[in-house]
Amino acid sequence: MQTREPLVPSPNGAVKLSNDEISRYSRHLIMPEVALGGQKQLKQAKVLTIGTGGLGSPLALYLAAAGIGTIGIVDFDVVDESNLQRQILHGTSDVGRPKVESARDRIKDINPNVNVVVHEEALTSENALDILKDYDVIVDGTDNFPTRYLVNDACVLLGKPNVYGSIFRFEGQASVFWAEEGPCYRCLYPEPPPPGLVPSCAEGGVLGILPGAIGTIQATETVKLILGIGEPLIGRLMLYDALGMNFREMKLRKDPNCPVCGENPTVTELIDYQEFCGIPQAAAAEEKNGVPEISVSDLKGKLDRGEDVFVLDVREPHEYEVANIGAKLIPLGELPERLVEVENNGGEIAVYCRSGVRSADAVRLMQDAGFGNVYNVEGGILAWSDEVDPSIPKY
Amino acid sequence: MPKVRIPTPLRQYTGGDSEVEVGGDTAGAALDDLTGQHPDLRQHLYTGDGKLRSFVNVYKGDEDIRYLDGSDTQVSDGDELSIIPSIAGGSAKGSAGRRCR
């Protein structure tokens, strides 16, 4: 049944299944591809899931149900209301709890036989090798470029497979990066995009069901690697389009010039991934090109006193529909053509968006167009909801 | 005419189109035609000095053009080019690694 060397050798007599476990896993045990030996391999296996969010949720749930013996979880965040649309490890009653705690409870409830190892910390260049080294498979369910490159490089240095998945709006990608047998993430994308050019899920949104599809592909690949069955996604990039409802497959090649897994690697230890991804540089540039700001409480004070302040909302109409404070709406993309609609009589102009990023762009654009007295509302409508008017919903 | 498949993050620059028919008999010419039709795409695909950005991969069929003839890769009627950008999403904001910002 095996098509390749299993990642976890059959433990035979060293691992036993109780009668309860035999009942629990009966649908596996009657399949020749898994059977008793395979179920013991799963029990012997140690899988690390990095992130317990959108991808980490279906992953951890299915791996637990399938009988993976040890599941490590890395996360330092707490459960937020806005997670519940897709992060099915966590429930409404978990809001405010550390994600690793609610994940551990949920995994234990599904399958008390799983040994859950909690790493309630951020994965960093300092701790990554130490955390990853004890696991057979690493599953990447993170959401940002610095951590993705960190996970990739750590896996290459340790010789471990990295089961990759990534999502945006209606599209997902999945692959298995394993430098010992094929390309790594850097062979596919040698460098990350500069900060701000590619929107994150928090900025761009994601269909709540999408991580379910990609996370279960990652879980499937993990189990296949452990058992040594089927054809893994090594050297292939699976693309999923939920709107068109199609899967496509691209060929991946190992890059002989890859800086980490190529013939003459230049990256031989973990580096500063924030720096590599241009995060501090972008922050410094932003500080230098900073725009004048106004706090939500100062803005409220001015409006209450009847001062001459023109308030401009530069979000999209569908966001305005969710929450607004009655201001003039001109989406950022339409602003250059619609500047005439903004009163430029010397009074103050306060520009806001959801959190303050787009409105900073709008302020720069308006300054360039000759507007004086333009201020960015710090923290956007989210801050307004927190500090001025809690009846405004946050999204 | 060859066509180019546009990924979700870039569709805002093609007026929402997921596929664009293009002229040209090489991958480079086809992308030039694409960015001629949709100029806002250009800065997302190319660096200032005209090189394809390293976080954007272009495939002809299922092959990365880096491993064919790069921008000189021949394309003809019915060929499909795909732009595959790197995407990072997976969980909440920066929850597993250090927060971006």
Contacts between the chains, C-beta under 8 A, distances in Angstrom:
chain1	res1	chain2	res2	distance
A	50	B	96	4.9
A	50	B	97	7.8
A	51	B	90	5.9
A	51	B	91	4.1
A	51	B	95	6.0
A	51	B	96	3.6
A	52	B	91	7.2
A	52	B	95	7.5
A	52	B	96	7.8
A	53	B	90	6.3
A	53	B	91	2.2
A	53	B	92	4.7
A	53	B	95	5.6
A	53	B	96	7.4
A	54	B	89	7.5
A	54	B	90	5.9
A	54	B	91	5.3
A	54	B	92	7.6
A	55	B	90	4.4
A	55	B	91	6.3
A	56	B	90	7.6
A	56	B	91	6.0
A	56	B	96	7.7
A	74	B	96	5.5
A	75	B	91	7.9
A	75	B	95	5.4
A	75	B	96	5.5
A	76	B	95	6.8
A	76	B	96	7.6
A	77	B	92	5.8
A	77	B	93	7.9
A	77	B	94	7.8
A	77	B	95	3.5
A	77	B	96	7.9
A	80	B	92	6.7
A	82	B	92	7.8
A	83	B	92	5.4
A	87	B	91	7.3
A	87	B	92	7.1
A	99	B	95	6.7
A	122	B	96	7.3
A	122	B	97	5.8
A	122	B	98	4.8
A	122	B	99	7.9
A	123	B	96	6.0
A	123	B	97	5.1
A	123	B	98	7.9
A	124	B	97	7.7
A	124	B	98	6.3
A	140	B	90	7.3
A	141	B	90	4.8
A	141	B	91	5.7
A	141	B	96	7.0
A	142	B	88	7.5
A	142	B	90	5.3
A	142	B	91	6.3
A	142	B	95	7.9
A	142	B	96	4.4
A	142	B	97	5.5
A	143	B	88	5.9
A	143	B	89	5.3
A	143	B	90	4.4
A	143	B	91	4.5
A	143	B	92	6.7
A	143	B	93	6.8
A	143	B	94	6.6
A	143	B	95	6.9
A	143	B	96	7.3
A	144	B	88	5.3
A	144	B	94	5.3
A	144	B	97	5.8
A	144	B	99	7.7
A	144	B	100	5.0
A	145	B	86	7.4
A	145	B	88	4.9
A	145	B	100	7.8
A	146	B	97	5.9
A	146	B	98	6.6
A	146	B	100	6.9
A	147	B	94	7.8
A	147	B	96	5.9
A	147	B	97	2.6
A	147	B	98	7.2
A	148	B	88	6.0
A	150	B	97	6.4
A	165	B	90	6.5
A	166	B	86	7.8
A	166	B	87	4.9
A	166	B	88	6.2
A	166	B	89	6.0
A	166	B	90	5.8
A	167	B	87	7.0
A	167	B	89	4.6
A	167	B	90	6.1
A	168	B	8	6.0
A	168	B	9	5.9
A	168	B	87	4.3
A	168	B	89	4.9
A	169	B	8	4.7
A	169	B	9	7.5
A	170	B	8	5.8
A	171	B	7	6.3
A	171	B	8	4.8
A	171	B	87	7.4
A	173	B	84	7.8
A	173	B	87	6.5
A	188	B	57	6.9
A	188	B	86	7.7
A	189	B	54	7.0
A	189	B	55	5.2
A	189	B	57	7.2
A	189	B	86	4.4
A	190	B	54	4.9
A	191	B	54	4.2
A	191	B	55	5.9
A	192	B	55	5.9
A	192	B	86	6.7
A	192	B	88	7.9
A	193	B	53	7.3
A	193	B	55	4.4
A	193	B	85	7.4
A	193	B	86	6.4
A	195	B	100	6.8
A	195	B	101	7.6
A	197	B	44	6.9
A	198	B	9	6.1
A	198	B	55	7.6
A	198	B	85	6.7
A	198	B	86	7.2
A	198	B	87	6.7
A	198	B	88	7.1
A	199	B	9	6.7
A	200	B	88	6.6
A	200	B	89	6.3
A	200	B	93	6.9
A	200	B	100	7.4
A	201	B	89	3.9
A	201	B	90	7.7
A	201	B	92	8.0
A	201	B	93	7.9
A	202	B	92	7.5
A	202	B	93	4.6
A	204	B	9	6.8
A	204	B	89	7.7
A	206	B	89	5.9
A	211	B	90	7.1
A	237	B	84	7.3
A	239	B	84	7.0
A	244	B	18	7.4
A	248	B	62	7.6
A	248	B	82	7.6
A	249	B	62	6.2
A	250	B	59	5.4
A	250	B	62	5.1
A	250	B	63	7.9
A	250	B	64	7.1
A	250	B	82	7.4
A	250	B	84	6.6
A	251	B	62	5.2
A	251	B	63	5.8
A	251	B	64	6.9
A	252	B	64	7.5
A	253	B	64	6.7
A	253	B	67	5.4
A	273	B	97	7.9
A	274	B	98	6.6
A	277	B	100	7.9
A	279	B	100	5.9
A	279	B	101	6.6
A	283	B	101	6.4
